[in-house]
Amino acid sequence: MRVWAALSQKGGSGKSTIMLHLAIAATAADRIASVIDLDPQKSAEKWGSLRGRKTRTDDPIIVHGLPSQLDSMLDKARETGHELVLIDTPPTIDRTTILVAAKADLIIVPTRTSILDLQALDDTLTILKATQAVNRIVVVINAAGPDAKARDAVKKLVRKEHGIPLLGAALEEHLEFRTSLGGGKGVTEASAQSPAGKELKKLFAALSRWDEQLARSRKGVAA
C-alpha cells in the first residue's frame, strides 16, 4: 500500500480538490483507493457524501478522522486491500503535519503562484525539510495562470533555493475542476477529454511514476 499526502500551510492551495480528483483517477486506473480527511472542515468527507456511491461499487472510500486515529485508519486500509491512500490535511503546519509527513510515501505540496502563496510555500518547504522528509517531497503548481514570471518565481524558490523537485505536470485554472466536483464527479469522469481532464490524468501519471521511483529506491534498486 502506498500513501500520498497533500501538505501546505496555505488555505486555498488546492489540497482537497487535487486529492479528490486523484482518488477518482486512481479508481479509473483500477487501483483500490481511499481518502483520509484530517481537515476539521471535513471538506473531502462532505464531498464524498455528495457523490454517494451511485457511479461504481468500487468508488474510493472517503472518511474523516482525527490525527490520533491515523495509524489505525492506515492499518484498516492495508488490511482491506487498499493500494493507494490519499491524506488531505488542514491548511496549517503543526503536529498533524509532522505526523502525516512521517507516514507518507509521497508528500505533495500544491501551490498557486501569487506572492502570498510563495511566502507560504517557502515556510512549508522549510518545515518539511526539517522533518527529514526532503526526499519524498514534490511540488505541484495549481491554477497556474498565464503569468510566466510568476511560474519562474515558483521554479526558482522550489528548485534552486530548496532543492526540491517541481513536477512538470502543472494544473491550469480550469472551471471544470470545480464544476465536476459540484456534480459529484471527478474531472476525469465529467470531462475526460477537456484540457482539465487531460491535465489531471497527466498529473496522476507523473505522480505515480515518481512514487514508483521512490518505492524502488527504498528497496535499494536504482530508479
Helices and strands as residue ranges (DSSP letters): E 2-6, H 15-28, E 33-37, H 43-51, E 61-64, G 67-69, H 70-79, E 84-88, H 95-103, E 106-111, H 115-130, G 134-136, E 137-141, H 148-155, I 156-161, H 175-182, H 187-190, H 195-218
